């Protein structure tokens, strides 16, 4: 899978479908990033 294919696949996910692990949640907190922003960045690379 190349980068363009990956971006297309990520766009098909809904924010509600993305599960944030406790580790990812902690990393977002340490980096002072909102978890919703993380989900937005995943669905719109």
CHARMM internal coordinates of N, CA and C (Angstrom, degrees):
IC EDIT
DIST 1 N 1 CA 1.4474
DIST 1 CA 1 C 1.5327
ANGL 1 N 1 CA 1 C 107.56
DIST 1 C 2 N 1.3096
ANGL 1 CA 1 C 2 N 115.75
DIHE 1 N 1 CA 1 C 2 N 127.63
DIST 2 N 2 CA 1.4664
ANGL 1 C 2 N 2 CA 118.80
DIHE 1 CA 1 C 2 N 2 CA 177.96
DIST 2 CA 2 C 1.5341
ANGL 2 N 2 CA 2 C 110.14
DIHE 1 C 2 N 2 CA 2 C -91.34
DIST 2 C 3 N 1.3033
ANGL 2 CA 2 C 3 N 115.73
DIHE 2 N 2 CA 2 C 3 N 176.94
DIST 3 N 3 CA 1.4679
ANGL 2 C 3 N 3 CA 121.30
DIHE 2 CA 2 C 3 N 3 CA -174.52
DIST 3 CA 3 C 1.5286
ANGL 3 N 3 CA 3 C 112.24
DIHE 2 C 3 N 3 CA 3 C -61.59
DIST 3 C 4 N 1.3199
ANGL 3 CA 3 C 4 N 117.63
DIHE 3 N 3 CA 3 C 4 N -42.16
DIST 4 N 4 CA 1.4678
ANGL 3 C 4 N 4 CA 120.08
DIHE 3 CA 3 C 4 N 4 CA -179.64
DIST 4 CA 4 C 1.5228
ANGL 4 N 4 CA 4 C 111.42
DIHE 3 C 4 N 4 CA 4 C -64.07
DIST 4 C 5 N 1.3238
ANGL 4 CA 4 C 5 N 116.86
DIHE 4 N 4 CA 4 C 5 N -39.59
DIST 5 N 5 CA 1.4657
ANGL 4 C 5 N 5 CA 120.23
DIHE 4 CA 4 C 5 N 5 CA 178.03
DIST 5 CA 5 C 1.5269
ANGL 5 N 5 CA 5 C 110.68
DIHE 4 C 5 N 5 CA 5 C -65.13
DIST 5 C 6 N 1.3160
ANGL 5 CA 5 C 6 N 116.20
DIHE 5 N 5 CA 5 C 6 N -39.97
DIST 6 N 6 CA 1.4641
ANGL 5 C 6 N 6 CA 120.36
DIHE 5 CA 5 C 6 N 6 CA 178.23
DIST 6 CA 6 C 1.5264
ANGL 6 N 6 CA 6 C 110.90
DIHE 5 C 6 N 6 CA 6 C -63.11
DIST 6 C 7 N 1.3207
ANGL 6 CA 6 C 7 N 117.24
DIHE 6 N 6 CA 6 C 7 N -44.78
DIST 7 N 7 CA 1.4690
ANGL 6 C 7 N 7 CA 120.82
DIHE 6 CA 6 C 7 N 7 CA 178.96
DIST 7 CA 7 C 1.5221
ANGL 7 N 7 CA 7 C 110.75
DIHE 6 C 7 N 7 CA 7 C -60.67
DIST 7 C 8 N 1.3347
ANGL 7 CA 7 C 8 N 116.95
DIHE 7 N 7 CA 7 C 8 N -41.67
DIST 8 N 8 CA 1.4659
ANGL 7 C 8 N 8 CA 120.51
DIHE 7 CA 7 C 8 N 8 CA 178.87
DIST 8 CA 8 C 1.5282
ANGL 8 N 8 CA 8 C 110.47
DIHE 7 C 8 N 8 CA 8 C -62.07
DIST 8 C 9 N 1.3312
ANGL 8 CA 8 C 9 N 116.34
DIHE 8 N 8 CA 8 C 9 N -44.06
DIST 9 N 9 CA 1.4628
ANGL 8 C 9 N 9 CA 120.32
DIHE 8 CA 8 C 9 N 9 CA -179.19
DIST 9 CA 9 C 1.5306
ANGL 9 N 9 CA 9 C 111.07
DIHE 8 C 9 N 9 CA 9 C -64.95
DIST 9 C 10 N 1.3214
ANGL 9 CA 9 C 10 N 117.71
DIHE 9 N 9 CA 9 C 10 N -41.50
DIST 10 N 10 CA 1.4652
ANGL 9 C 10 N 10 CA 120.70
DIHE 9 CA 9 C 10 N 10 CA 179.74
DIST 10 CA 10 C 1.5229
ANGL 10 N 10 CA 10 C 111.38
DIHE 9 C 10 N 10 CA 10 C -62.82
DIST 10 C 11 N 1.3095
ANGL 10 CA 10 C 11 N 117.31
DIHE 10 N 10 CA 10 C 11 N -33.42
DIST 11 N 11 CA 1.4729
ANGL 10 C 11 N 11 CA 120.61
DIHE 10 CA 10 C 11 N 11 CA -179.95
DIST 11 CA 11 C 1.5228
ANGL 11 N 11 CA 11 C 112.52
DIHE 10 C 11 N 11 CA 11 C -67.34
DIST 11 C 12 N 1.3297
ANGL 11 CA 11 C 12 N 117.69
DIHE 11 N 11 CA 11 C 12 N -19.24
DIST 12 N 12 CA 1.4688
ANGL 11 C 12 N 12 CA 120.15
DIHE 11 CA 11 C 12 N 12 CA -179.09
DIST 12 CA 12 C 1.5279
ANGL 12 N 12 CA 12 C 112.42
DIHE 11 C 12 N 12 CA 12 C -79.81
DIST 12 C 13 N 1.3313
ANGL 12 CA 12 C 13 N 117.79
DIHE 12 N 12 CA 12 C 13 N -14.78
DIST 13 N 13 CA 1.4602
ANGL 12 C 13 N 13 CA 121.26
DIHE 12 CA 12 C 13 N 13 CA 179.92
DIST 13 CA 13 C 1.5215
ANGL 13 N 13 CA 13 C 110.80
DIHE 12 C 13 N 13 CA 13 C -79.23
DIST 13 C 14 N 1.3196
ANGL 13 CA 13 C 14 N 114.98
DIHE 13 N 13 CA 13 C 14 N 148.04
DIST 14 N 14 CA 1.4630
ANGL 13 C 14 N 14 CA 121.32
DIHE 13 CA 13 C 14 N 14 CA 173.54
DIST 14 CA 14 C 1.5215
ANGL 14 N 14 CA 14 C 107.49
DIHE 13 C 14 N 14 CA 14 C -96.91
DIST 14 C 15 N 1.3188
ANGL 14 CA 14 C 15 N 115.94
DIHE 14 N 14 CA 14 C 15 N 150.12
DIST 15 N 15 CA 1.4676
ANGL 14 C 15 N 15 CA 119.84
DIHE 14 CA 14 C 15 N 15 CA 179.47
DIST 15 CA 15 C 1.5289
ANGL 15 N 15 CA 15 C 111.26
DIHE 14 C 15 N 15 CA 15 C -58.03
DIST 15 C 16 N 1.3285
ANGL 15 CA 15 C 16 N 116.99
DIHE 15 N 15 CA 15 C 16 N -34.11
DIST 16 N 16 CA 1.4616
ANGL 15 C 16 N 16 CA 120.94
DIHE 15 CA 15 C 16 N 16 CA -179.28
DIST 16 CA 16 C 1.5250
ANGL 16 N 16 CA 16 C 111.72
DIHE 15 C 16 N 16 CA 16 C -66.72
DIST 16 C 17 N 1.3373
ANGL 16 CA 16 C 17 N 117.33
DIHE 16 N 16 CA 16 C 17 N -24.39
DIST 17 N 17 CA 1.4630
ANGL 16 C 17 N 17 CA 121.74
DIHE 16 CA 16 C 17 N 17 CA -178.20
DIST 17 CA 17 C 1.5235
ANGL 17 N 17 CA 17 C 112.90
DIHE 16 C 17 N 17 CA 17 C -81.51
DIST 17 C 18 N 1.3121
ANGL 17 CA 17 C 18 N 117.81
DIHE 17 N 17 CA 17 C 18 N -15.33
DIST 18 N 18 CA 1.4594
ANGL 17 C 18 N 18 CA 121.64
DIHE 17 CA 17 C 18 N 18 CA -175.91
DIST 18 CA 18 C 1.5245
ANGL 18 N 18 CA 18 C 109.39
DIHE 17 C 18 N 18 CA 18 C -84.48
DIST 18 C 19 N 1.3177
ANGL 18 CA 18 C 19 N 115.29
DIHE 18 N 18 CA 18 C 19 N 123.32
DIST 19 N 19 CA 1.4655
ANGL 18 C 19 N 19 CA 121.71
DIHE 18 CA 18 C 19 N 19 CA 179.63
DIST 19 CA 19 C 1.5247
ANGL 19 N 19 CA 19 C 108.33
DIHE 18 C 19 N 19 CA 19 C -98.22
DIST 19 C 20 N 1.3019
ANGL 19 CA 19 C 20 N 116.37
DIHE 19 N 19 CA 19 C 20 N 128.10
DIST 20 N 20 CA 1.4597
ANGL 19 C 20 N 20 CA 122.31
DIHE 19 CA 19 C 20 N 20 CA 178.49
DIST 20 CA 20 C 1.5289
ANGL 20 N 20 CA 20 C 107.93
DIHE 19 C 20 N 20 CA 20 C -101.44
DIST 20 C 21 N 1.3199
ANGL 20 CA 20 C 21 N 116.47
DIHE 20 N 20 CA 20 C 21 N 120.63
DIST 21 N 21 CA 1.4621
ANGL 20 C 21 N 21 CA 120.77
DIHE 20 CA 20 C 21 N 21 CA 179.50
DIST 21 CA 21 C 1.5258
ANGL 21 N 21 CA 21 C 109.74
DIHE 20 C 21 N 21 CA 21 C -73.62
DIST 21 C 22 N 1.3142
ANGL 21 CA 21 C 22 N 115.25
DIHE 21 N 21 CA 21 C 22 N 165.42
DIST 22 N 22 CA 1.4652
ANGL 21 C 22 N 22 CA 118.92
DIHE 21 CA 21 C 22 N 22 CA 178.46
DIST 22 CA 22 C 1.5256
ANGL 22 N 22 CA 22 C 110.41
DIHE 21 C 22 N 22 CA 22 C -62.92
DIST 22 C 23 N 1.3358
ANGL 22 CA 22 C 23 N 116.44
DIHE 22 N 22 CA 22 C 23 N -34.92
DIST 23 N 23 CA 1.4703
ANGL 22 C 23 N 23 CA 119.79
DIHE 22 CA 22 C 23 N 23 CA 177.84
DIST 23 CA 23 C 1.5349
ANGL 23 N 23 CA 23 C 110.37
DIHE 22 C 23 N 23 CA 23 C -64.79
DIST 23 C 24 N 1.3205
ANGL 23 CA 23 C 24 N 117.20
DIHE 23 N 23 CA 23 C 24 N -45.49
DIST 24 N 24 CA 1.4688
ANGL 23 C 24 N 24 CA 120.75
DIHE 23 CA 23 C 24 N 24 CA 179.27
DIST 24 CA 24 C 1.5216
ANGL 24 N 24 CA 24 C 110.59
DIHE 23 C 24 N 24 CA 24 C -64.40
DIST 24 C 25 N 1.3207
ANGL 24 CA 24 C 25 N 116.44
DIHE 24 N 24 CA 24 C 25 N -38.47
DIST 25 N 25 CA 1.4615
ANGL 24 C 25 N 25 CA 120.74
DIHE 24 CA 24 C 25 N 25 CA 178.14
DIST 25 CA 25 C 1.5331
ANGL 25 N 25 CA 25 C 110.34
DIHE 24 C 25 N 25 CA 25 C -63.20
DIST 25 C 26 N 1.3171
ANGL 25 CA 25 C 26 N 115.87
DIHE 25 N 25 CA 25 C 26 N -42.39
DIST 26 N 26 CA 1.4619
ANGL 25 C 26 N 26 CA 120.59
DIHE 25 CA 25 C 26 N 26 CA 178.95
DIST 26 CA 26 C 1.5343
ANGL 26 N 26 CA 26 C 110.84
DIHE 25 C 26 N 26 CA 26 C -65.58
DIST 26 C 27 N 1.3200
ANGL 26 CA 26 C 27 N 116.88
DIHE 26 N 26 CA 26 C 27 N -41.47
DIST 27 N 27 CA 1.4617
ANGL 26 C 27 N 27 CA 120.60
DIHE 26 CA 26 C 27 N 27 CA 179.21
DIST 27 CA 27 C 1.5251
ANGL 27 N 27 CA 27 C 110.90
DIHE 26 C 27 N 27 CA 27 C -64.15
DIST 27 C 28 N 1.3210
ANGL 27 CA 27 C 28 N 117.09
DIHE 27 N 27 CA 27 C 28 N -39.72
DIST 28 N 28 CA 1.4615
ANGL 27 C 28 N 28 CA 120.55
DIHE 27 CA 27 C 28 N 28 CA 177.37
DIST 28 CA 28 C 1.5251
ANGL 28 N 28 CA 28 C 110.11
DIHE 27 C 28 N 28 CA 28 C -62.73
DIST 28 C 29 N 1.3290
ANGL 28 CA 28 C 29 N 116.44
DIHE 28 N 28 CA 28 C 29 N -40.84
DIST 29 N 29 CA 1.4651
ANGL 28 C 29 N 29 CA 120.97
DIHE 28 CA 28 C 29 N 29 CA 178.59
DIST 29 CA 29 C 1.5276
ANGL 29 N 29 CA 29 C 110.83
DIHE 28 C 29 N 29 CA 29 C -62.97
DIST 29 C 30 N 1.3377
ANGL 29 CA 29 C 30 N 116.50
DIHE 29 N 29 CA 29 C 30 N -47.00
DIST 30 N 30 CA 1.4699
ANGL 29 C 30 N 30 CA 120.98
DIHE 29 CA 29 C 30 N 30 CA -179.08
DIST 30 CA 30 C 1.5232
ANGL 30 N 30 CA 30 C 110.71
DIHE 29 C 30 N 30 CA 30 C -62.12
DIST 30 C 31 N 1.3255
ANGL 30 CA 30 C 31 N 115.93
DIHE 30 N 30 CA 30 C 31 N -38.16
DIST 31 N 31 CA 1.4727
ANGL 30 C 31 N 31 CA 120.49
DIHE 30 CA 30 C 31 N 31 CA -178.83
DIST 31 CA 31 C 1.5247
ANGL 31 N 31 CA 31 C 112.33
DIHE 30 C 31 N 31 CA 31 C -85.65
DIST 31 C 32 N 1.3403
ANGL 31 CA 31 C 32 N 115.39
DIHE 31 N 31 CA 31 C 32 N 1.15
DIST 32 N 32 CA 1.4639
ANGL 31 C 32 N 32 CA 121.96
DIHE 31 CA 31 C 32 N 32 CA -179.86
DIST 32 CA 32 C 1.5267
ANGL 32 N 32 CA 32 C 112.11
DIHE 31 C 32 N 32 CA 32 C 57.53
DIST 32 C 33 N 1.3285
ANGL 32 CA 32 C 33 N 114.73
DIHE 32 N 32 CA 32 C 33 N 45.78
DIST 33 N 33 CA 1.4616
ANGL 32 C 33 N 33 CA 122.15
DIHE 32 CA 32 C 33 N 33 CA 178.35
DIST 33 CA 33 C 1.5287
ANGL 33 N 33 CA 33 C 107.54
DIHE 32 C 33 N 33 CA 33 C -116.26
DIST 33 C 34 N 1.3143
ANGL 33 CA 33 C 34 N 116.46
DIHE 33 N 33 CA 33 C 34 N 136.41
DIST 34 N 34 CA 1.4528
ANGL 33 C 34 N 34 CA 122.02
DIHE 33 CA 33 C 34 N 34 CA 176.90
DIST 34 CA 34 C 1.5313
ANGL 34 N 34 CA 34 C 109.07
DIHE 33 C 34 N 34 CA 34 C -71.71
DIST 34 C 35 N 1.3324
ANGL 34 CA 34 C 35 N 117.57
DIHE 34 N 34 CA 34 C 35 N 137.01
DIST 35 N 35 CA 1.4624
ANGL 34 C 35 N 35 CA 122.12
DIHE 34 CA 34 C 35 N 35 CA -179.42
DIST 35 CA 35 C 1.5264
ANGL 35 N 35 CA 35 C 110.60
DIHE 34 C 35 N 35 CA 35 C -61.06
DIST 35 C 36 N 1.3168
ANGL 35 CA 35 C 36 N 117.54
DIHE 35 N 35 CA 35 C 36 N -35.14
DIST 36 N 36 CA 1.4657
ANGL 35 C 36 N 36 CA 120.16
DIHE 35 CA 35 C 36 N 36 CA 177.60
DIST 36 CA 36 C 1.5287
ANGL 36 N 36 CA 36 C 110.85
DIHE 35 C 36 N 36 CA 36 C -63.96
DIST 36 C 37 N 1.3163
ANGL 36 CA 36 C 37 N 116.57
DIHE 36 N 36 CA 36 C 37 N -34.21
DIST 37 N 37 CA 1.4616
ANGL 36 C 37 N 37 CA 120.56
DIHE 36 CA 36 C 37 N 37 CA 176.75
DIST 37 CA 37 C 1.5271
ANGL 37 N 37 CA 37 C 110.41
DIHE 36 C 37 N 37 CA 37 C -66.61
DIST 37 C 38 N 1.3198
ANGL 37 CA 37 C 38 N 116.67
DIHE 37 N 37 CA 37 C 38 N -37.53
DIST 38 N 38 CA 1.4680
ANGL 37 C 38 N 38 CA 120.98
DIHE 37 CA 37 C 38 N 38 CA 176.90
DIST 38 CA 38 C 1.5260
ANGL 38 N 38 CA 38 C 109.62
DIHE 37 C 38 N 38 CA 38 C -61.41
DIST 38 C 39 N 1.3283
ANGL 38 CA 38 C 39 N 116.50
DIHE 38 N 38 CA 38 C 39 N -46.70
DIST 39 N 39 CA 1.4672
ANGL 38 C 39 N 39 CA 120.56
DIHE 38 CA 38 C 39 N 39 CA 179.01
DIST 39 CA 39 C 1.5234
ANGL 39 N 39 CA 39 C 110.92
DIHE 38 C 39 N 39 CA 39 C -61.99
DIST 39 C 40 N 1.3191
ANGL 39 CA 39 C 40 N 116.65
DIHE 39 N 39 CA 39 C 40 N -40.60
DIST 40 N 40 CA 1.4685
ANGL 39 C 40 N 40 CA 121.15
DIHE 39 CA 39 C 40 N 40 CA 178.42
DIST 40 CA 40 C 1.5246
ANGL 40 N 40 CA 40 C 110.35
DIHE 39 C 40 N 40 CA 40 C -61.92
DIST 40 C 41 N 1.3201
ANGL 40 CA 40 C 41 N 116.76
DIHE 40 N 40 CA 40 C 41 N -41.53
DIST 41 N 41 CA 1.4625
ANGL 40 C 41 N 41 CA 120.71
DIHE 40 CA 40 C 41 N 41 CA 179.74
DIST 41 CA 41 C 1.5238
ANGL 41 N 41 CA 41 C 112.16
DIHE 40 C 41 N 41 CA 41 C -67.37
DIST 41 C 42 N 1.3310
ANGL 41 CA 41 C 42 N 117.13
DIHE 41 N 41 CA 41 C 42 N -29.90
DIST 42 N 42 CA 1.4634
ANGL 41 C 42 N 42 CA 120.33
DIHE 41 CA 41 C 42 N 42 CA 177.55
DIST 42 CA 42 C 1.5194
ANGL 42 N 42 CA 42 C 110.24
DIHE 41 C 42 N 42 CA 42 C -72.62
DIST 42 C 43 N 1.3291
ANGL 42 CA 42 C 43 N 116.93
DIHE 42 N 42 CA 42 C 43 N -43.79
DIST 43 N 43 CA 1.4656
ANGL 42 C 43 N 43 CA 119.84
DIHE 42 CA 42 C 43 N 43 CA -176.48
DIST 43 CA 43 C 1.5211
ANGL 43 N 43 CA 43 C 113.10
DIHE 42 C 43 N 43 CA 43 C -79.72
DIST 43 C 44 N 1.3221
ANGL 43 CA 43 C 44 N 117.34
DIHE 43 N 43 CA 43 C 44 N -16.99
DIST 44 N 44 CA 1.4681
ANGL 43 C 44 N 44 CA 121.67
DIHE 43 CA 43 C 44 N 44 CA 177.86
DIST 44 CA 44 C 1.5281
ANGL 44 N 44 CA 44 C 109.55
DIHE 43 C 44 N 44 CA 44 C -131.46
DIST 44 C 45 N 1.3501
ANGL 44 CA 44 C 45 N 115.78
DIHE 44 N 44 CA 44 C 45 N 73.68
DIST 45 N 45 CA 1.4729
ANGL 44 C 45 N 45 CA 118.64
DIHE 44 CA 44 C 45 N 45 CA -176.58
DIST 45 CA 45 C 1.5161
ANGL 45 N 45 CA 45 C 112.52
DIHE 44 C 45 N 45 CA 45 C -68.33
END
COOR INIT
IC SEED 1 N 1 CA 1 C
IC BUILD
